[in-house]
């Protein structure tokens, strides 16, 4: 948005980029300001200032000659802590504080968004059992969220668990707050869909409510103890960190290449996989305790264009 001030001693024009933008409440935003002045005009002492609607100054920066012969600068201001639309005036001023040109920028300020996630939940639980999962929260502006409450809602709409995130961040992250929450499984068997929620907060800066979903299979208590041993087909050494799946049951092999699953009797697809190895899939029938030994072959290397085919 630009305007030309014909009442001043010079003919100047101010252009603000962007003319309008959206940003989180309390976020720093940078505007690019370009100005044209008459040839030969001395720009020394010129500044750009930004005024809020009550005409209070919120930012100021000097303006410099641009390569194309005009003037330019970048100026940073902090958006209001309240949501809504605010029009700021952008002025080119001289040392006398006279406004030589005037522009505007419209900023739509929004509440901070909360991103929720859940991890480490078991794939299967028994009806009415208690299990634990991690709930994580991240603010779109990386705010500290110490003490924020999270609630887990079960498929029947009841609160199945709740907790508060602490001040520590999840290792390896810069803004992921987390809580470990104990959850009650439904009494009914089947795939149970849970919803994780946190409330909105109108305090400055405001935050929107957050929501995420995860699911857990609620299964009858297993009676079959299945032990799976996974070895390398190359030299029959144990393969650690192999994924063992008797859907919906899952496990990972230990350093001895061994994994254990307690399942209900039935027919399953046994799926084995590990990075760098060919996966294995087969159908098995489970009616009692069992020990299963399987070999995984190494995956062939990726051929390069220069290889001789």
C-alpha positions in Angstrom: 0.0 0.0 0.0 1.4 3.4 -0.9 0.5 7.1 -0.8 1.9 10.3 -1.9 2.1 13.3 0.4 1.6 16.4 -1.9 1.6 18.8 1.1 5.2 18.4 2.0 8.2 20.2 0.5 9.2 17.2 -1.6 7.3 14.7 -3.8 8.0 11.4 -2.1 6.2 8.0 -2.4 6.4 5.1 0.0 5.8 1.4 -0.8 5.5 -1.2 2.0 5.9 -4.9 1.3 3.9 -6.9 2.1 0.8 -4.8 2.2 -1.0 -7.2 4.4 0.1 -10.3 6.3 -1.0 -12.9 9.0 1.1 -13.7 12.0 0.9 -15.1 15.5 0.2 -12.7 18.4 3.4 -11.2 19.7 5.5 -12.4 16.8 8.3 -10.3 15.2 7.6 -9.5 11.6 9.8 -7.7 9.1 8.6 -5.2 6.5 10.5 -4.1 3.4 10.0 -0.3 2.7 11.0 1.4 -0.6 10.8 5.1 -1.2 11.2 7.4 -4.2 12.4 11.0 -3.7 13.3 13.7 -6.3 16.6 13.4 -8.0 19.3 15.1 -6.0 17.4 15.0 -2.7 19.8 14.4 0.2 18.5 11.3 2.1 20.7 11.9 5.1 18.7 11.9 8.4 15.6 10.2 6.8 14.0 7.4 8.9 11.0 5.1 8.6 8.8 4.8 11.7 5.8 2.6 12.3 2.8 3.8 14.3 0.0 1.8 15.8 -3.6 2.9 15.6 -3.3 5.2 18.7 -0.4 6.8 16.8 2.2 5.5 19.2 5.6 4.6 17.7 6.3 0.9 17.7 9.4 0.7 15.4 12.0 2.9 13.8 14.8 2.3 11.3 17.1 4.5 9.1 16.5 4.4 5.3 19.4 4.0 2.9 20.1 4.6 -0.9 19.0 1.5 -3.0 20.9 0.2 -6.0 18.1 1.4 -8.3 18.5 5.0 -7.1 15.6 5.1 -4.6 15.7 4.5 -0.9 15.0 1.3 1.0 15.1 -0.3 4.5 13.8 -3.2 6.5 12.0 -2.6 9.7 10.9 -5.1 12.3 7.9 -4.8 14.7 6.1 -7.1 17.1 2.5 -7.9 16.4 -0.2 -7.1 19.0 -0.8 -9.7 21.7 -4.5 -9.6 20.9 -6.1 -11.4 18.0 -7.7 -9.3 15.2 -6.9 -6.9 12.4 -4.7 -3.9 13.0 -3.6 -1.2 10.5 -0.2 0.3 11.1 0.9 3.6 9.6 4.4 3.6 8.0 6.0 7.1 7.7 9.0 8.5 6.0 10.3 11.2 8.3 13.0 13.9 8.3 15.1 15.0 11.3 12.3 17.5 12.0 9.9 14.5 12.4 7.9 15.9 9.4 6.1 13.1 7.5 7.4 13.2 3.9 5.4 10.1 2.8 3.0 7.7 4.3 2.0 4.1 3.7 0.1 1.4 5.6 0.3 -2.3 6.5 -2.5 -4.5 7.6 -1.6 -7.3 10.1 -4.1 -10.0 11.0 -3.0 -11.4 14.4 -4.0 -14.9 15.2 -3.8 -17.1 18.3 -0.9 -19.4 18.5 -1.6 -22.9 17.2 -0.9 -26.0 19.4 0.2 -29.2 17.7 -0.4 -32.3 19.7 1.1 -35.8 19.2 1.1 -39.1 21.0 3.7 -41.8 21.0 4.9 -45.0 22.8 1.4 -46.3 23.3 1.3 -50.1 23.1 -0.3 -51.6 20.0 -2.5 -53.9 22.1 -4.0 -53.8 25.6 -6.5 -55.9 27.5 -10.0 -54.6 28.3 -10.0 -52.2 31.3 -6.2 -52.3 31.6 -4.1 -49.2 32.3 -1.3 -48.2 29.9 1.0 -45.3 29.5 1.8 -43.1 26.5 3.7 -39.8 25.9 1.7 -36.7 24.9 3.7 -33.9 23.2 2.8 -30.2 22.7 4.5 -27.7 20.4 3.4 -24.0 20.0 3.6 -22.5 16.5 5.7 -19.7 18.1 7.7 -22.1 20.3 6.2 -20.7 23.5 6.9 -22.3 26.9 4.0 -24.5 27.8 4.9 -25.5 31.3 1.8 -26.7 33.2 -0.5 -27.0 30.2 -3.1 -29.7 30.8 -3.7 -32.5 28.3 -6.7 -34.9 28.5 -7.2 -38.2 26.7 -10.8 -39.0 25.6 -11.8 -42.6 25.0 -14.2 -43.8 22.3 -17.2 -43.3 24.6 -16.4 -39.7 25.3 -15.1 -40.2 28.8 -11.8 -38.9 30.1 -9.5 -41.9 30.1 -6.4 -40.0 31.4 -5.0 -36.6 32.0 -1.7 -34.9 32.9 0.3 -31.7 32.8 3.4 -31.1 30.7 6.5 -30.1 32.5 9.3 -27.6 31.8 11.7 -30.1 30.3 11.8 -30.6 26.5 11.9 -33.9 24.8 15.5 -34.8 24.1 16.8 -33.6 20.8 14.0 -31.0 20.3 13.9 -27.3 20.8 10.2 -26.8 21.6 8.5 -30.2 22.3 7.0 -30.2 25.8 5.7 -33.6 27.0 3.8 -35.5 29.6 3.6 -39.2 30.4 -0.1 -40.0 30.9 -1.7 -43.2 32.3 -4.7 -44.2 30.3 -7.6 -46.6 31.0 -8.6 -48.9 28.2 -12.3 -49.4 27.3 -14.0 -52.5 28.5 -15.0 -53.4 25.0 -12.7 -55.2 22.6 -11.8 -53.8 19.2 -9.8 -50.9 17.8 -10.2 -48.1 20.3 -9.7 -44.6 18.9 -8.6 -42.0 21.5 -8.5 -38.2 21.2 -6.0 -36.1 22.9 -7.1 -32.5 23.6 -5.9 -29.3 25.3 -7.9 -26.2 26.0 -7.6 -22.8 24.4 -6.0 -20.0 26.5 -7.0 -16.3 26.1 -4.1 -15.0 28.1 -1.5 -13.0 26.2 -0.3 -14.4 24.0 -3.5 -16.4 23.2 -3.4 -20.1 22.2 -5.9 -22.2 20.3 -7.1 -25.5 21.5 -5.2 -28.5 20.2 -6.3 -32.0 19.2 -4.7 -35.3 18.1 -5.7 -38.9 17.6 -4.3 -42.3 18.2 -5.6 -45.9 18.3 -5.0 -49.0 20.3 -6.3 -52.5 19.8 -8.2 -53.8 22.8 -7.8 -57.5 22.8 -8.8 -60.4 25.1 -6.0 -61.5 27.4 -3.6 -63.7 25.4 -3.0 -67.3 26.3 -0.3 -68.3 23.8 3.3 -67.4 24.5 5.0 -67.0 21.1 8.8 -66.6 21.0 10.3 -65.6 17.7 14.1 -65.8 17.0 15.4 -64.0 14.0 18.9 -64.8 12.5 20.9 -63.7 9.6 20.6 -66.1 6.6 24.2 -65.2 5.8 25.9 -66.5 9.0 23.0 -67.3 11.4 24.0 -64.6 13.8 21.2 -63.0 15.9 19.5 -59.9 14.3 18.6 -57.3 16.9 16.0 -54.6 16.2 14.0 -56.7 13.8 10.3 -55.9 13.7 8.1 -58.9 14.5 4.3 -58.5 13.7 1.4 -60.9 14.4 -1.1 -58.2 13.6 -2.2 -56.4 15.8 0.6 -57.7 18.1 4.1 -56.2 17.6 7.5 -56.7 19.1 11.2 -55.9 18.4 14.0 -58.4 18.7 16.6 -57.9 21.4 20.4 -58.3 21.1 19.9 -62.1 21.0 17.5 -61.7 18.1 14.6 -62.8 20.2 11.1 -61.3 20.6 8.1 -62.5 22.7 4.4 -62.0 22.1 1.5 -63.1 24.2 -1.5 -63.6 21.8 -4.9 -65.1 21.6 -5.3 -68.3 19.6 -6.0 -67.7 15.9 -4.6 -67.4 12.4 -2.1 -64.6 11.8 0.3 -63.2 9.2 3.8 -63.4 10.6 5.7 -60.4 9.2 9.4 -59.9 9.9 11.5 -57.0 8.7 14.7 -55.3 9.4 16.7 -52.5 7.7 19.1 -54.0 5.2 17.3 -57.3 4.9 14.6 -58.8 2.8 11.2 -58.9 4.6 9.4 -62.2 5.3 5.7 -62.8 5.3 3.8 -66.0 6.0 0.6 -67.2 7.5 0.7 -69.2 10.7 -2.0 -70.8 13.0 -1.5 -70.3 16.7 -3.2 -72.6 19.2 -0.6 -73.0 21.9 2.8 -71.8 23.0 5.3 -71.9 20.2 9.0 -71.1 19.4 9.6 -69.9 15.9 13.0 -69.6 14.2 13.4 -67.6 11.0 16.3 -66.5 8.8 16.3 -63.1 7.0 18.5 -62.7 3.9 20.4 -59.5 3.3 18.9 -57.1 0.8 20.8 -56.7 -2.4 22.8 -53.5 -2.8 21.5 -50.6 -4.8 22.9 -50.8 -8.3 24.5 -47.6 -9.6 24.2 -46.3 -13.2 27.9 -47.1 -13.8 27.5 -50.7 -12.8 27.8 -53.4 -15.5 24.3 -54.9 -16.0 
